Amino acid sequence: MKFVFVGQNILGGLTLKELIKDNKVPSFVVTRKSDNYPNLVEEIAESHKIPFYKTSDINKEKEIIQKLSDLKPDIIFCSAWENIIKEPLLNIPKLGWVNFHPSFLPTYKGSSPLTWQLINGEDFGGCTSHFMIAKVDAGKIIVREKIKIGPDDNSFTLRKKCGKLLGKLAVKTYDILSKDPEHKGFVPKGEKASYHPPREKNKLIDWNDKVVNIYNLIRGLSPYPCTILAYKNKELRIAKAEITKLKSSSIGSIKKDNDGKLLVGTKDFFIKIISLRISDEIVDDYADGIGD
């Protein structure tokens, strides 16, 4: 079965990596144009000498639309792509497009499912492969699997877990469709769908909330872009925090623990700031850099 892979970053890269590991190598790869951040999909394509094309908007560039048409793929696999795929692209592959989404659909549709699962304190997430249609994350499901979300997971660790699982689902999906090209997928019955908007670029914390909700918000936006603590005319980006058993005496009050780390009062308990993101580095020993 001839297929093209469209994806970017960690989720896309780990999906592609698992496919290649199982000797399922795409004939062509489409990824995003390079910026200041590493792109694992591009690195993998280069290392395996797979021809690839970089684009900022796959729907608008005539060159890539023509290239995909000329390739005549049976199917196109898509993982972690930021643009909604539109016609005529959707009509190019004979069997359609398959998206690999990091949630247990139909829950957590949209572009930032991992962030929102963490913010909402979910114990389980999941990954899903599904046929793509014009409506976002709404096509029939081919295969899906749940995954445990640990209490210490943040968006980076959960992304790595899901990337590997998405790769395994991609391998399963390839096997299913190569054996049965007429496979149509299924629509879950009696399961409530949910949609969440893109994540916020950063978030100033409202300390009037309960400590567990603040903790989940911090890990949902960590290690990037991070939640914001206003401290002595500075905006401190919180990379990691810890819930304490110390009851809060005053909402939003800030004091230093014995080790110099900040304790902030919430609606119920103090939360301890373990590390900060400073100049794009995670810093545990931050006490001397923020002043008394």
N, C-alpha and C positions, 0 to 999 in steps of 0.2 A: 504494500500500500504506500503510495507516494504521498508524502506530507511536507508541509511548510510549517515552520515554527515562528510565531510572533510573540515577543516578550521582552522583558527588561528586568534589571536589578536582581535582588536576592531571590525573590519568589520565582521569577522567570528563569533565572540561572539554575536554581536547584531543580526545577521541573525538567529543564533541558538536560541537565547532568544525569538524572535518573534514566531518562529515555536513552541517552547514548550508552550509559552503563549496561543497558539491556539490549544493546545492538540495534536500537531503533533510531536511526540517524536521519534527520530531515535533509531534504535536497536543497533547502534554502532557508535562511533565517532573516527575519526583519526585527530590528531593534531601534532604540531611540538614538538620536544624535548625541554625541559625547558632550558632557558638561563637566562640572568640577567633581562629580561623584563617580566612583568606579561602577562599571556596568558588567556584571558577571556574565550576562548573555553574550555580549561582544567578546569577552575574554575566552569563553568556552568555544564559540564559533571559530575564533582565530586559532586556538590551540588544536582544534580538530580539522582545520582547513576546510570548514564549511563556508561556502559563499554567503555573504550577508549584505544587507542594505540598511543604512541608518536614516531615519526619518523623524521629523518633528510632528507631522500629522499625516498618518497613513491614508486618510480619506481624501486629501487634497493634492497629493503628488501624483501626477499622471504617469510618471516614469515607473513607480512601484506598482501601480494598478495594472499597467501594461505588462510588467515583468511577471506578476502573479498570474495574469491571464495566459501568458505564453507558456508558463510552467505546467499549466493544466494539472494541478494537484488533486488527488482524490479527496483530501481533507486538509484543513488548516487548524493547527493547535495554537491556542492563545493563552498566555499566562502573564498576569500583572501588566496589562496594557492600559494606558491612561485614557486613550481615545475610545469613544463608542464606535464600534465598527458599523458602517452604513453600507447601503447599496451604492455602487455595483459590487463592492468588495464581497459582501455576503453571498452573492450569487456565483462567485468564481469556482470554488471547489465543488466537485460532483456530490460529495456527501455532506457538504456544509462546513461550518466552523464549529469547533468545540472549545469552550472556555473552561479554565481551571480556576475555580473561585475559592478563596480561603475562608469559607464558612459552610455550615451544614444547611444548605438551602432547603426550604425557602426563607430561612431566617438570615438576617444581616446581609441583605442585598445592598449593593452600592460600592463605593470606592475605598472605604476605610473600615472593613469589617473587623480586622484584628484589633484596631484601636478601640472600637466601640464595645467589643466583647470584653476587653479588659476594663474599660471604664464602668461597664455595667456589672462587673464582678461575676461574670459567668464562670462556672466550674468546668464546663465543656464547650468546645468549639467544634470545628470540623472543616472538611474540605469536600468539594463537589466538582465533578465534571458534568457539563451540560451542553446541549446544542445551543447555538447562539441564534437569536432572532433580533428584530429591531428593538424590542423592549429590553431594558437592561436586566440581566440575570433572571430571565423569565422563561428560557427555553426548557424543553424536557430534559430531565436528569438521566444520565447514563449510569453513573456510579457515585456514591458518596460514603464518607466515613467520619465518625466522630473522633475527637482528640481531646485529651485531658489538658486543661489549663491549670498550671500550678500557681500557688499563692505568690511565688516570687517571680513569675514570668513578667516580662515587659514586652513592648512591641517588637524588639529585636529578637529575643529568645523565642517568642511565639512565631515570629516570621520564619525563623530557621526550622522549627518543628513542622510548620505547615508546608514550607517549601519542599521538604523531603517527602511528606505525605502526598502533596500534589504530584510529585514525580512518580510515585508508586501508582497513583490513580491514572496518570497519563499512560503508563505502561499497560494497565488493565484496560483502559479505554481503547488503546491501539489494538490490543488482542481481541476485544469484543467486536470492534468494527471491521477488522480484517477478516474475521471468521464469519461475521454476519453484517454485510454492508447495508442490509435493510433494517437494522436495529433502529427503533424509533425512540427509545427512552421511555420515561414514565413521568407522570405528574403526581406528586404526593397528595394523598387524600386526607382531609381533616387536619392538616398542619397549617398553622397560622404563619403567614408571611410577614416579614418586617423589613423596613428600609431605613438606613441611617445616612445622613449627609456626609460629605467629605470632612475629615478631621480639621480642627482649628489649627492655625499655624503655631500658635502658642496660647497659653491660657493663664490669666491672672487668677490665683486661687481665692475662692470665697471661703474664709475660715469659719463661717457660720454653719458649715455643713458638718456631718458626722465624720469622724476620723477615717472610717473604713472607705467612705466615698471619696475622700480626698486622696487617700492612699491609692485607690484604684485609678483615679484621674492621673496621678503622677506616673504610675507605671504604664498607663495607656499612651502617654505622650513621651515616654522615655525609650531610648536615649535621645530622640529627636522628635519634635522641636523643643519639648520640655515645657512643664508648667513654670509659672513665674511667682517668685516670692519677692515682694517689695520690702527692702531692708535698707534703712539709712540712705535713702535717695538712690538706691541701686536696685536693679532688677536681677535677681539671682535665679538662674535656670536650674531647677531641681532634677537631677538624674536618678536619684534613688533615695527612698525614705523607709522608715520603719515605725510601725505602730507601737507605742509604749503603753504600759499599764498605769501611767501617771495621769491622774484626773486633771483636766484642764481647770485652771482657776479663773482664766479670763480669755475670751475668744480673741484670737489674733495676737495674743501676747507672745513675745519672743525672749528666750533666755538661752544661756549656753550651758550645756551639760559639762560634766567633769572632764571629758575629753576635748572640749572646745567646740563640739558640734552643736548646731542650733536645735532648739526645741521650740515648737510652735503650738500654741493652744488652739484647739478646735472646739466644736460644740460639746464634745464629751471628754476626749483624752488628748494628751500631747502627742504630736508626731515628731519624730527625730529625722533631721535631714542628714543622710549618710554621705551623699556625694553630690557635687554640682557639676554642671557642664560649663567650663570656662575656656573660651577661645577654641571651641570645638574639641576639647579634650575632657574626659571624665576625671574629676579630681576628688579624691577621698580626703586628702589632707588640705582642706580649704580654709581652716580657721584663721591662719595668719593673713590670708589674702582678702578677708572681708572686713577687717577692723574689729574693734571691741564693741 
